[in-house]
């Protein structure tokens, strides 16, 4: 039983029984959660920014940093796992953190970019916990496919 930590701009997939994939402190970032029940596998992508055109070098080094490069990268990893069944999508994050005047709207822009890219793959989120002004930690259990969110002052809940 191990915990696989996913940092900002990273992603991970697993079908190892007992594994948990976890990312911490999703503020304006968006956690893109992939559940593949047929093969009992899960995936998690921690998207920081919507569009890689601002830094092509960074996108090639760390594709998970951007929605437009991270989603194709994790889908490629999922396909290597042999998934030919239904993929269940969930999204979390995209908050307005440290931007009280909505000057940059990074959270909102991340959400829109993620939805757009998923739509291109004919995927959409079944469940979402997006926006607001809270930081979220996401944990996904391989055995059960259950997704848990937690936030300081709000406790833990299931997505």
Phi, psi and omega in degrees: 000117181225158176253127177258115182269134179248117179274179179300128179078013180247170175210160179209150173229151178203146168229023178277119179305136180093345179288150170230133174257134187220139170230145186245152170057052171288111175260260176282347177291159179240130173269120179255116189252129179245127176239128179239085187299326184300323181249009181051058180229155178223159176214152180216131179239133180251092183277127180261325185221154186285323194224127183285352183297343179283341181199084182297324180297313179298321180296324179286328179282323185218077187299333180293347180297328187241146180300317186286343176250330182289317181296312176300324181294315181288326177297323176298318177295320179296318180297328177294337180281351176087021181290121174234016179252192182290139174253127176260128182252143172221150180230145177214150175108217179067034183279164174265090183251133176055031178216062188298334180264008182053041180292316185258330180052039183300316180303310180296318179294322176297315180301311181297318180295316179299312180300319181297313181294317178300319179301323179297334177265008183060037177241149176211156183284133174280325181220144180221148168223090191235159174079212184066201180227036181246153173271142182234142169252137183241133175231135179234128178267129178294315184303316188253340186074009180285141180244126179243138174245150173216154181208139179304131178084349180244346180081209184240145176212162182263139179263000000 
